[in-house]
Amino acid sequence: MNNEQNELNILDEINKGATMGVDAIKDIKPKVQDRNFLNVLDTEEDKYHRIASRVLNIYQKFSEKEPHTPSKMEETMASWGIEMRTMTDDTTSKLAELLVKGTNMGIIEGRRLLNHNPNASEEVLSLLNEFVTMQEDSIETLKKYL
């Protein structure tokens, strides 16, 4: 795989993670009754949007295509999973737990990408590192609501 394709693959993964974060928050927000938690979710959603916007800016340097997003099946399964897991418990604690678990998956994938792509461009690695750090910070914020 050439370096340009590798850069695109990393950016695609960042974009998928950011999109899934936004989608999860949108699925959870209608269930939230705690105003402070809702404010946290609004802030987190904005962070994911900003990351996705930066991905697009960098992506356009390599390709005329759009960055990959989760497939409709992935989106449906994630949304359905949230719905099923909150049918009997939609407390703030349960909602925070679901977001922590999803965010942890994003951190694992991001760390794996960082560890396996040391030769990616500084711009892409910087964005990837920023995304992982943002997710780690998000978990610390969400822990307060568990």
N, C-alpha and C positions, 0 to 999 in steps of 0.2 A: 504494500500500500504506500503510495507516495505521501509526502508530508502534507500537501494541500488537502488530500482526501482525509488524512488523519485529523487535521484541524477541523474540517467540516464534521467529521464524526463526533468529535468532542463537543463542538458547538451544538450539534443535534441533541446530544445527551443532556447538555445544560438546558436547552430549550424545552425538551420533554419534561425534565424535572420541574422547571419553573411553571410550565403549563399545568402539570399535574398538581402542583401546589396551589395555584389559583383555582383550579377546578374543585379541589377538596375543600378549600375555604368557602367557595360559593355554595357547595353542597351543605356545609355545616352551618353557615351563618343564619339561615332561616330557623334553625333549632335553638339558637343562642338566646338566653334570657338575661344573662349577666352583661350589663352595659359596658363594664370595664373590659371584659373578655371580647366583646364585639369590637371595641376600639383597638384592641391588640390585633384582632384578625384583620381589621381594615389596614393597619400598618403593615402587617405581614404580606397581605395581598399586594399592596403597593410595592413592596420590596421585590416580590416575584415579577411583577410587571416591568419594573426597571431593569431587572436582569435580562428578561426576555427582549426588551428593547435594545439593550447593549449587544446581545447575541445577534440580533438582526443587523445591526450596524457593522459588526465584524464579519458576519456571514457574507454580506454583500461585497466584500473585498475579494472573496473567493468564488462566488457563484451568483448567477442570476436567479436561482431558485430560492424558495423560502425554506427556512429551517424546518426539520421534521418536528411534528407534534405527536402526542400519543394517538394511536389508532382509535377509531370509534369503539372498537371492542374493548380496548384498554380503558377508555373513558367510561363506558357503560359499566364495566366490571367494578371499577373504583367507586363510582357513584352508587351502584347497587350494594357494594360492600358497606359503605357508610350507612346507607339506609337500613340494611339488615342489622348492623351492629348497634344501631340507635333505636330500634323499635321498642325495646323494653327499658332502655336506659339512655336518656338524652340529657343527662346532667352535664354541667360544665366540665366536671372531672372526666367524664367519659369522652366528651368531645375533644378535650385537650389530649387525652390518651391516644385517640385515633390520629390526631395530627402529629403527635410525638413519634408514633410508630411509622407513619408515612415519611416524615422528615428524616428519621433515622435511615430509612432505605435510601433516600437521596444522598445522605452523607456517605454511606457505604459506597455507593456507586461513584460519587465524586472523588473520594479518597482513592478508590481503585484507579480511576482515570489519572489522577495526579501521580500515583506511584508507577503507572505503566507507560506514561507518556512524557518522560523528562525532556525530550527533544522538541516538544511542541513549542510554538512561538511564545515569547514572553507575554504578548497581548492575550493569547488564549489561556495560557496557564494562570495569568493574573486574574482573569475573569472567573475561571474555574475555582481558583482558590478563594476568591471573594464570595462565590456562590456557596461553597462548602462552609466557609466561616459564617456567612449569613444564616445558614441552616442550623449550625451549631448554636449560634446566638438565639435563634428562634426557639430551640428546644429549652434553653435556659429560661426564656420568658414563659413558655408554655408550662414548664414544671410547676410554676406558682399556682396553676389552676387545676392540678391533679388532685 
